[in-house]
């Protein structure tokens, strides 16, 4: 049993396994030097099926990357001729389907994110919709350059700046703030908190995801109103221009005869 001057350290492994391990090592070494007994209690351990806490990141990336690609390819290859409003409707159908598949894999199949499947479904649907509609909007207004810029922001830059895998206090503060303003950096703490911390502190992440989704909706609605040409797509001739071209061709043929 610890003596009268024993110290008790409380940690939450679900915040970050790397951060928790570093804290325990630091305090254990300090207690050993001071000759003070130290007991450690993990009040929020990670699920046994996810000992490193990586399933949260995999869940977000598995929704983010395919959804962004779906939105991009919907504009450029799958249905470029559809009205932007119909493309928006297809994205709205796609998002809950892919979110349901992701939750089924993470919860029922792997058993790593099991605390709140309906909450995960809601976050996943919002993330998938935001990523897909922003991919579509970027392709609709800026073509390949826009898709590349948004893709770099969403995936390599934001996943690194989210701080979930290493811990929120182990990266530069301004870089962490950038991550929190982007969809993956908002979705990761939302998934973490709804899984391990009784849905605390998820309002701001959900507002960030909603803001990105709204921005994409506005961009697609504006495309439906203004009808800008899709970058990289061949422009169709206007009916009047086509008729004029046809008459000119017929006249040239008649002259040749």
LUMNUTI-904824 format. One record per atom (N, C-alpha, C, CB): x, y, z. Coordinates in steps of 0.2 Angstrom, whole numbers, padded with zeros to 4 digits, always signed. Glycine has a CB too. Example, Ala and Ser with C-alpha at 12.3 -4.5 7.8 and 13.67 -1.06 7.14 Angstrom:
residues 2
+0066-0028+0039;+0062-0022+0039;+0066-0016+0039;+0057-0022+0045;+0064-0011+0035;+0068-0005+0036;+0064+0000+0039;+0070-0003+0029;
END
This chain:
residues 257
+0004-0006+0000;+0000+0000+0000;+0004+0006+0000;-0005+0000+0006;+0002+0011-0004;+0006+0018-0003;+0007+0021+0003;+0004+0023-0008;+0012+0024+0005;+0013+0028+0011;+0009+0034+0012;+0020+0029+0012;+0009+0038+0017;+0005+0043+0018;+0006+0049+0013;+0006+0046+0025;+0012+0049+0010;+0014+0054+0006;+0014+0052-0002;+0021+0057+0007;+0010+0047-0003;+0010+0044-0010;+0006+0049-0014;+0006+0037-0009;+0007+0049-0020;+0004+0053-0025;+0000+0048-0030;+0009+0057-0029;-0006+0051-0032;-0010+0048-0036;-0011+0051-0043;-0017+0046-0033;-0010+0048-0048;-0010+0051-0055;-0016+0049-0059;-0003+0050-0059;-0020+0053-0061;-0026+0051-0065;-0024+0053-0073;-0032+0055-0063;-0025+0048-0077;-0024+0050-0084;-0030+0047-0088;-0018+0046-0087;-0031+0050-0094;-0037+0047-0099;-0033+0045-0105;-0042+0053-0100;-0032+0039-0106;-0029+0036-0111;-0032+0037-0118;-0028+0029-0111;-0039+0038-0118;-0043+0039-0124;-0041+0046-0127;-0050+0039-0122;-0038+0051-0123;-0036+0057-0126;-0031+0056-0131;-0034+0062-0121;-0026+0052-0129;-0020+0051-0134;-0016+0046-0130;-0016+0057-0136;-0015+0040-0133;-0011+0035-0130;-0003+0037-0130;-0011+0028-0134;-0001+0041-0135;+0006+0043-0135;+0007+0048-0129;+0008+0046-0142;+0002+0053-0129;+0002+0058-0124;+0002+0055-0117;-0003+0063-0125;-0003+0050-0116;-0003+0047-0109;+0003+0043-0107;-0009+0042-0109;+0006+0040-0112;+0012+0036-0110;+0018+0041-0108;+0014+0032-0116;+0018+0047-0112;+0023+0052-0110;+0022+0054-0103;+0023+0057-0115;+0016+0056-0102;+0014+0059-0095;+0016+0054-0089;+0007+0061-0095;+0014+0047-0090;+0016+0042-0085;+0023+0042-0084;+0013+0036-0087;+0027+0041-0090;+0034+0041-0089;+0037+0047-0085;+0037+0040-0096;+0035+0053-0087;+0038+0059-0084;+0036+0059-0076;+0035+0065-0087;+0030+0057-0075;+0028+0058-0067;+0031+0052-0064;+0021+0058-0067;+0032+0046-0067;+0035+0040-0063;+0042+0042-0062;+0034+0034-0068;+0046+0044-0067;+0053+0046-0066;+0054+0051-0060;+0056+0048-0072;+0049+0056-0060;+0050+0062-0055;+0048+0059-0048;+0045+0067-0057;+0043+0054-0048;+0042+0051-0041;+0047+0047-0039;+0035+0048-0042;+0050+0043-0043;+0056+0039-0041;+0062+0043-0039;+0058+0035-0047;+0063+0048-0042;+0069+0053-0039;+0067+0056-0033;+0070+0058-0044;+0061+0057-0032;+0059+0060-0025;+0058+0055-0020;+0053+0065-0026;+0058+0049-0022;+0056+0043-0017;+0049+0043-0015;+0061+0044-0011;+0045+0045-0019;+0038+0046-0017;+0034+0040-0021;+0034+0053-0019;+0030+0036-0018;+0026+0031-0022;+0021+0034-0026;+0023+0026-0017;+0020+0032-0032;+0015+0034-0037;+0011+0029-0039;+0019+0038-0043;+0004+0030-0039;-0001+0026-0042;-0004+0029-0048;-0006+0023-0037;-0005+0025-0053;-0008+0028-0059;-0015+0025-0060;-0003+0027-0065;-0020+0029-0062;-0027+0026-0063;-0029+0029-0070;-0032+0028-0058;-0030+0025-0075;-0033+0027-0081;-0040+0027-0081;-0030+0022-0087;-0043+0033-0081;-0051+0034-0080;-0054+0033-0087;-0052+0041-0077;-0051+0034-0092;-0054+0033-0099;-0049+0029-0103;-0056+0040-0102;-0049+0023-0102;-0044+0019-0106;-0047+0018-0113;-0043+0012-0103;-0043+0016-0118;-0045+0015-0125;-0048+0008-0125;-0039+0015-0130;-0052+0007-0130;-0056+0000-0131;-0051-0005-0132;-0061+0000-0136;-0051-0011-0129;-0046-0017-0131;-0045-0018-0138;-0049-0023-0127;-0051-0017-0142;-0050-0018-0149;-0046-0013-0153;-0057-0019-0152;-0044-0007-0149;-0041-0002-0152;-0036+0001-0147;-0046+0004-0154;-0031-0003-0145;-0026-0001-0140;-0022+0005-0141;-0022-0007-0139;-0021+0007-0148;-0017+0013-0149;-0022+0019-0151;-0013+0012-0155;-0028+0018-0151;-0033+0024-0153;-0033+0026-0160;-0031+0030-0149;-0031+0021-0165;-0030+0023-0172;-0037+0023-0175;-0025+0019-0175;-0042+0019-0173;-0048+0018-0176;-0052+0025-0177;-0053+0013-0172;-0051+0030-0173;-0054+0036-0174;-0052+0039-0180;-0053+0041-0168;-0045+0039-0181;-0042+0042-0187;-0044+0038-0193;-0034+0042-0186;-0044+0032-0193;-0046+0028-0199;-0053+0029-0201;-0045+0020-0197;-0057+0030-0196;-0065+0031-0197;-0065+0037-0201;-0069+0031-0190;-0062+0043-0199;-0062+0049-0202;-0059+0049-0209;-0059+0055-0198;-0053+0046-0210;-0050+0046-0216;-0054+0042-0221;-0043+0043-0216;-0057+0036-0219;-0061+0032-0223;-0067+0035-0225;-0063+0025-0219;-0070+0040-0222;-0075+0044-0225;-0073+0050-0229;-0080+0046-0219;-0068+0053-0227;-0065+0059-0230;-0063+0058-0237;-0060+0062-0225;-0058+0054-0238;-0055+0053-0244;-0060+0051-0250;-0049+0048-0244;-0063+0045-0248;-0068+0043-0254;-0074+0048-0255;-0071+0036-0252;-0076+0052-0250;-0081+0056-0251;-0079+0062-0255;-0084+0059-0244;-0073+0065-0254;-0070+0070-0258;-0069+0068-0265;-0063+0072-0255;-0067+0062-0266;-0066+0059-0273;-0072+0059-0276;-0062+0053-0273;-0077+0056-0273;-0084+0055-0275;-0087+0062-0278;-0089+0052-0270;-0086+0067-0274;-0089+0074-0276;-0085+0076-0282;-0088+0079-0270;-0079+0075-0282;-0075+0078-0288;-0076+0074-0294;-0067+0077-0287;-0077+0067-0294;-0078+0063-0300;-0085+0064-0302;-0077+0056-0298;-0090+0065-0297;-0097+0066-0299;-0097+0072-0304;-0101+0068-0293;-0093+0077-0303;-0094+0083-0308;-0090+0082-0314;-0091+0089-0304;-0084+0079-0314;-0080+0078-0319;-0081+0072-0324;-0073+0078-0317;-0083+0067-0321;-0084+0061-0325;-0091+0057-0324;-0079+0056-0323;-0094+0056-0318;-0100+0052-0317;-0106+0056-0320;-0101+0051-0310;-0107+0062-0319;-0113+0065-0321;-0112+0073-0322;-0119+0064-0316;-0107+0074-0327;-0106+0082-0328;-0111+0085-0331;-0100+0082-0332;-0116+0082-0334;-0121+0085-0338;-0127+0087-0333;-0124+0081-0344;-0128+0084-0327;-0133+0085-0323;-0133+0092-0320;-0133+0080-0317;-0139+0094-0318;-0139+0101-0315;-0136+0100-0308;-0147+0103-0314;-0132+0106-0306;-0129+0106-0299;-0134+0104-0294;-0126+0113-0298;-0140+0106-0294;-0145+0104-0289;-0146+0096-0289;-0152+0107-0290;-0146+0093-0295;-0147+0086-0295;-0140+0083-0292;-0148+0083-0302;-0135+0086-0294;-0128+0083-0291;-0128+0084-0283;-0122+0087-0294;-0131+0089-0281;-0131+0090-0274;-0136+0085-0271;-0134+0097-0272;-0141+0083-0274;-0146+0078-0271;-0142+0071-0271;-0152+0078-0276;-0138+0070-0276;-0135+0063-0276;-0130+0063-0270;-0131+0062-0283;-0126+0069-0269;-0122+0069-0263;-0126+0068-0257;-0118+0076-0263;-0132+0071-0256;-0136+0070-0250;-0138+0062-0249;-0142+0074-0250;-0139+0059-0255;-0140+0052-0254;-0134+0048-0252;-0143+0049-0261;-0129+0050-0255;-0122+0046-0254;-0120+0046-0247;-0117+0049-0259;-0120+0052-0244;-0117+0053-0237;-0120+0048-0232;-0118+0060-0235;-0126+0048-0231;-0128+0043-0226;-0127+0036-0227;-0136+0044-0225;-0127+0034-0234;-0125+0027-0235;-0118+0025-0233;-0126+0026-0243;-0113+0030-0235;-0106+0028-0234;-0105+0029-0226;-0102+0033-0238;-0108+0033-0223;-0108+0034-0216;-0110+0027-0212;-0111+0040-0213;-0116+0025-0215;-0118+0019-0212;-0114+0013-0212;-0125+0017-0215;-0110+0012-0218;-0106+0007-0219;-0100+0008-0215;-0103+0007-0227;-0097+0014-0214;-0091+0015-0210;-0093+0014-0202;-0089+0023-0210;-0099+0015-0200;-0101+0014-0193;-0101+0006-0192;-0107+0017-0191;-0104+0003-0197;-0105-0004-0197;-0098-0008-0196;-0109-0007-0203;-0093-0005-0200;-0087-0008-0199;-0083-0007-0193;-0082-0006-0205;-0084-0001-0191;-0080+0001-0185;-0083-0001-0178;-0080+0009-0184;-0090-0002-0178;-0094-0004-0173;-0095-0012-0173;-0100+0000-0172;-0099-0014-0177;-0101-0021-0177;-0095-0026-0179;-0107-0022-0182;-0091-0024-0184;-0086-0028-0187;-0080-0028-0183;-0084-0027-0194;-0077-0023-0182;-0071-0022-0178;-0072-0021-0171;-0066-0016-0180;-0077-0018-0169;-0079-0017-0162;-0074-0012-0158;-0078-0024-0158;-0072-0007-0162;-0067-0002-0159;-0071+0004-0156;-0062+0000-0164;-0076+0006-0160;-0080+0012-0158;-0087+0010-0157;-0080+0018-0164;-0088+0008-0151;-0095+0005-0149;-0099+0009-0145;-0093-0001-0146;-0097+0015-0142;-0101+0018-0137;-0108+0021-0140;-0097+0023-0134;-0107+0024-0146;-0113+0028-0148;-0114+0028-0156;-0112+0036-0146;-0116+0022-0158;-0116+0021-0165;-0121+0026-0169;-0119+0014-0167;-0126+0028-0166;-0130+0033-0169;-0127+0040-0170;-0137+0034-0166;-0123+0042-0164;-0119+0048-0164;-0114+0048-0170;-0116+0049-0158;-0111+0042-0170;-0105+0041-0175;-0108+0042-0182;-0102+0034-0174;-0114+0039-0183;-0118+0039-0189;-0119+0047-0191;-0124+0035-0189;-0122+0051-0186;-0123+0058-0188;-0117+0061-0190;-0126+0061-0182;-0111+0060-0186;-0105+0064-0187;-0102+0062-0194;-0100+0062-0182;-0103+0055-0195;-0100+0052-0202;-0104+0055-0208;-0100+0045-0202;-0110+0056-0207;-0115+0058-0212;-0113+0065-0214;-0122+0058-0211;-0112+0069-0209;-0110+0076-0209;-0103+0077-0213;-0111+0080-0203;-0099+0073-0210;-0092+0074-0213;-0092+0071-0220;-0087+0069-0209;-0095+0066-0222;-0095+0063-0229;-0099+0069-0233;-0099+0057-0229;-0104+0072-0231;-0107+0077-0235;-0103+0083-0236;-0114+0079-0232;-0100+0085-0231;-0096+0091-0231;-0090+0090-0236;-0093+0093-0225;-0087+0084-0236;-0081+0082-0240;-0083+0082-0247;-0077+0076-0238;-0089+0078-0248;-0091+0077-0255;-0093+0084-0258;-0096+0072-0255;-0097+0088-0255;-0100+0094-0258;-0094+0099-0259;-0105+0097-0253;-0089+0099-0255;-0083+0103-0256;-0079+0101-0262;-0079+0104-0250;-0078+0094-0263;-0075+0091-0268;-0079+0093-0275;-0074+0084-0268;-0085+0093-0275;-0089+0094-0280;-0089+0102-0282;-0097+0092-0279;-0089+0106-0277;-0089+0113-0278;-0082+0115-0281;-0091+0117-0271;-0077+0112-0278;-0070+0114-0280;-0070+0112-0288;-0065+0111-0276;-0072+0106-0290;-0072+0104-0297;-0076+0108-0301;-0074+0097-0297;-0082+0111-0298;-0087+0114-0302;-0084+0121-0304;-0093+0115-0299;-0081+0124-0299;-0079+0131-0300;-0071+0132-0302;-0080+0135-0294;-0067+0128-0300;-0060+0129-0301;-0056+0123-0304;-0057+0130-0294;-0060+0118-0306;-0057+0112-0309;-0051+0109-0305;-0053+0115-0316;-0046+0106-0309;-0041+0102-0306;-0037+0106-0300;-0037+0099-0311;-0036+0112-0302;-0032+0116-0297;-0036+0117-0290;-0030+0123-0300;-0042+0119-0291;-0046+0119-0285;-0047+0113-0281;-0053+0122-0286;-0048+0107-0284;-0048+0101-0281;-0041+0099-0278;-0050+0095-0286;-0036+0101-0281;-0029+0099-0278;-0028+0103-0271;-0024+0101-0283;-0030+0110-0272;-0029+0114-0266;-0033+0112-0260;-0031+0121-0267;-0040+0110-0261;-0044+0108-0256;-0042+0101-0253;-0052+0108-0258;-0040+0097-0258;-0038+0090-0256;-0032+0090-0251;-0036+0086-0262;-0027+0095-0253;-0021+0095-0249;-0023+0098-0242;-0016+0100-0252;-0028+0103-0242;-0030+0106-0235;-0033+0100-0231;-0034+0111-0236;-0038+0096-0234;-0042+0092-0230;-0038+0086-0228;-0048+0090-0234;-0033+0083-0232;-0031+0076-0230;-0024+0077-0227;-0030+0072-0237;-0018+0078-0231;-0012+0078-0227;-0011+0084-0222;-0006+0079-0233;-0013+0090-0224;-0012+0095-0219;-0016+0095-0213;-0013+0102-0223;-0023+0093-0214;-0027+0094-0208;-0026+0087-0204;-0034+0094-0210;-0025+0082-0207;-0024+0076-0203;-0018+0076-0198;-0024+0069-0207;-0013+0079-0201;-0007+0080-0197;-0008+0086-0191;-0001+0083-0201;-0012+0091-0193;-0013+0096-0188;-0019+0095-0183;-0015+0103-0192;-0022+0089-0184;-0028+0088-0179;-0026+0086-0172;-0032+0082-0182;-0020+0083-0171;-0017+0082-0165;-0020+0076-0161;-0018+0088-0161;-0024+0072-0164;-0028+0067-0161;-0023+0061-0160;-0034+0065-0165;-0019+0059-0165;-0015+0054-0164;-0009+0055-0160;-0012+0052-0171;-0006+0061-0160;+0000+0063-0155;-0003+0066-0149;+0004+0067-0159;-0008+0069-0149;-0011+0073-0143;-0011+0080-0145;-0006+0071-0137;-0016+0084-0142;-0017+0091-0144;-0012+0095-0141;-0024+0093-0141;-0008+0093-0136;-0003+0097-0134;+0004+0096-0136;-0003+0097-0126;+0004+0092-0141;+0011+0090-0144;+0012+0092-0151;+0011+0082-0144;+0008+0097-0153;+0010+0101-0159;+0009+0108-0158;+0005+0098-0165;+0012+0112-0163;+0012+0119-0163;+0005+0122-0162;+0015+0122-0169;+0004+0126-0157;-0003+0129-0156;-0007+0132-0162;-0003+0134-0150;-0003+0136-0166;-0006+0139-0172;-0008+0134-0177;-0002+0144-0175;-0004+0129-0178;-0005+0123-0182;-0011+0119-0180;+0001+0119-0183;-0012+0118-0173;-0018+0115-0171;-0024+0119-0172;-0017+0114-0163;-0024+0125-0172;-0030+0130-0173;-0032+0129-0180;-0028+0137-0171;-0027+0129-0185;-0029+0128-0192;-0032+0121-0193;-0022+0128-0196;-0030+0116-0189;-0033+0110-0190;-0040+0110-0187;-0029+0104-0186;-0042+0113-0182;-0048+0113-0179;-0053+0117-0184;-0048+0117-0172;-0051+0121-0188;-0055+0125-0193;-0057+0121-0199;-0052+0131-0195;-0054+0115-0200;-0055+0111-0206;-0059+0105-0204;-0048+0109-0209;-0063+0101-0209;-0067+0096-0208;-0064+0090-0204;-0070+0093-0214;-0058+0087-0206;-0055+0082-0202;-0053+0083-0195;-0049+0079-0206;-0051+0089-0194;-0049+0092-0188;-0055+0093-0183;-0044+0098-0188;-0060+0094-0186;-0067+0095-0182;-0070+0088-0181;-0072+0099-0185;-0069+0084-0186;-0073+0077-0185;-0069+0072-0180;-0073+0074-0192;-0062+0073-0180;-0059+0068-0176;-0060+0069-0168;-0051+0069-0177;-0060+0075-0165;-0062+0076-0158;-0069+0075-0157;-0060+0083-0156;-0074+0076-0162;-0081+0074-0161;-0082+0067-0161;-0085+0077-0167;-0078+0063-0165;-0078+0055-0164;-0075+0053-0158;-0075+0052-0170;-0070+0056-0156;-0067+0054-0149;-0071+0056-0143;-0060+0058-0149;-0074+0062-0143;-0078+0064-0138;-0085+0060-0137;-0079+0071-0138;-0088+0058-0143;-0094+0055-0143;-0093+0047-0141;-0098+0055-0149;-0087+0045-0142;-0085+0038-0141;-0083+0037-0133;-0080+0035-0145;-0079+0042-0131;-0076+0040-0124;-0078+0046-0119;-0069+0041-0125;-0081+0051-0121;-0082+0057-0116;-0089+0059-0116;-0077+0062-0117;-0094+0055-0117;-0101+0056-0116;-0103+0062-0120;-0102+0057-0109;-0101+0063-0126;-0103+0068-0131;-0101+0075-0128;-0110+0067-0132;-0097+0076-0124;-0095+0083-0121;-0091+0086-0127;-0091+0082-0115;-0091+0093-0127;-0087+0097-0131;-0088+0095-0139;-0080+0097-0129;-0094+0093-0141;-0094+0092-0148;-0098+0097-0152;-0098+0085-0149;-0100+0102-0149;-0104+0108-0152;-0100+0111-0157;-0107+0112-0147;-0094+0114-0155;-0090+0117-0160;-0088+0113-0166;-0084+0120-0156;-0085+0107-0165;-0084+0103-0171;-0089+0102-0175;-0081+0096-0168;-0095+0101-0173;-0101+0100-0177;-0103+0107-0181;-0107+0098-0173;-0102+0112-0178;-0103+0119-0181;-0098+0120-0187;-0103+0125-0176;-0092+0118-0186;-0087+0118-0191;-0089+0114-0197;-0080+0116-0188;-0090+0108-0196;-0093+0103-0201;-0099+0106-0205;-0094+0096-0198;-0103+0109-0201;-0109+0111-0204;-0108+0118-0208;-0114+0113-0198;-0103+0122-0206;-0101+0127-0210;-0098+0125-0217;-0096+0132-0206;-0094+0120-0217;-0091+0118-0223;-0096+0115-0227;-0085+0113-0222;-0101+0111-0225;-0106+0109-0229;-0111+0114-0232;-0111+0104-0224;-0112+0119-0228;-0116+0125-0230;-0112+0129-0235;-0118+0130-0224;-0106+0130-0235;-0102+0133-0240;-0102+0129-0246;-0095+0134-0238;-0102+0123-0246;-0102+0119-0252;-0109+0119-0255;-0101+0111-0251;-0114+0119-0251;-0121+0120-0254;-0122+0126-0257;-0126+0119-0248;-0120+0132-0254;-0120+0138-0257;-0117+0138-0264;-0118+0144-0253;-0111+0135-0264;-0107+0135-0271;-0111+0132-0276;-0100+0132-0270;-0114+0126-0274;-0117+0122-0279;-0124+0126-0281;-0119+0115-0277;-0127+0129-0277;-0133+0133-0279;-0132+0139-0283;-0137+0135-0272;-0126+0142-0282;-0124+0147-0286;-0122+0145-0293;-0118+0151-0283;-0119+0139-0293;-0118+0136-0300;-0124+0135-0304;-0114+0130-0299;-0129+0133-0300;-0136+0131-0303;-0139+0138-0306;-0141+0128-0299;-0138+0143-0302;-0141+0150-0304;-0137+0153-0310;-0141+0154-0298;-0130+0153-0309;-0126+0157-0314;-0124+0153-0320;-0120+0159-0310;-0124+0146-0320;-0122+0142-0325;-0115+0143-0328;-0127+0142-0331;-0110+0143-0323;-0103+0144-0326;-0101+0138-0330;-0098+0146-0320;-0097+0138-0334;-0094+0132-0338;-0090+0128-0333;-0090+0134-0344;-0090+0122-0333;-0086+0117-0329;-0079+0117-0332;-0089+0110-0329;-0074+0119-0327;-0067+0119-0330;-0065+0112-0332;-0063+0122-0324;-0062+0112-0338;-0059+0106-0340;-0064+0102-0344;-0057+0102-0335;-0070+0104-0345;-0076+0101-0349;-0077+0104-0355;-0082+0100-0345;-0078+0101-0361;-0079+0104-0367;-0085+0108-0367;-0079+0099-0373;-0085+0114-0369;-0092+0118-0369;-0096+0116-0375;-0090+0126-0370;-0103+0116-0373;-0107+0114-0379;-0109+0120-0382;-0114+0111-0375;-0110+0120-0389;-0112+0126-0393;-0119+0128-0391;-0111+0124-0400;-0121+0134-0391;-0128+0136-0390;-0132+0135-0396;-0128+0144-0389;-0139+0133-0395;-0143+0132-0400;-0143+0136-0406;-0150+0131-0398;-0143+0143-0405;-0143+0148-0410;-0136+0147-0414;-0144+0155-0408;-0131+0147-0411;-0124+0146-0414;-0124+0140-0418;-0119+0146-0409;-0127+0135-0415;-0126+0128-0419;-0131+0129-0425;-0129+0123-0415;-0136+0132-0425;-0141+0133-0431;-0137+0137-0436;-0147+0136-0429;-0134+0142-0434;-0130+0147-0439;-0125+0143-0442;-0127+0153-0435;-0121+0139-0438;-0116+0135-0441;-0118+0130-0446;-0112+0131-0435;-0124+0127-0444;-0127+0122-0449;-0129+0126-0456;-0133+0119-0446;-0132+0132-0455;-0134+0135-0461;-0128+0137-0466;-0138+0141-0460;-0123+0139-0462;-0117+0141-0466;-0114+0135-0469;-0111+0144-0461;-0114+0129-0466;-0111+0123-0469;-0115+0121-0475;-0111+0117-0464;-0122+0122-0474;-0126+0120-0480;-0125+0125-0486;-0134+0120-0478;-0124+0131-0485;-0123+0136-0490;-0117+0135-0494;-0123+0143-0487;-0111+0133-0490;-0105+0131-0493;-0106+0125-0497;-0100+0130-0488;-0109+0120-0495;-0110+0114-0499;-0114+0116-0506;-0114+0109-0495;-0119+0120-0505;-0123+0122-0511;-0119+0126-0516;-0129+0126-0509;-0114+0130-0514;-0110+0134-0518;-0105+0129-0521;-0106+0139-0514;-0103+0124-0518;-0098+0119-0521;-0101+0115-0526;-0095+0115-0515;-0108+0114-0525;-0111+0110-0531;-0113+0114-0537;-0118+0107-0528;
END
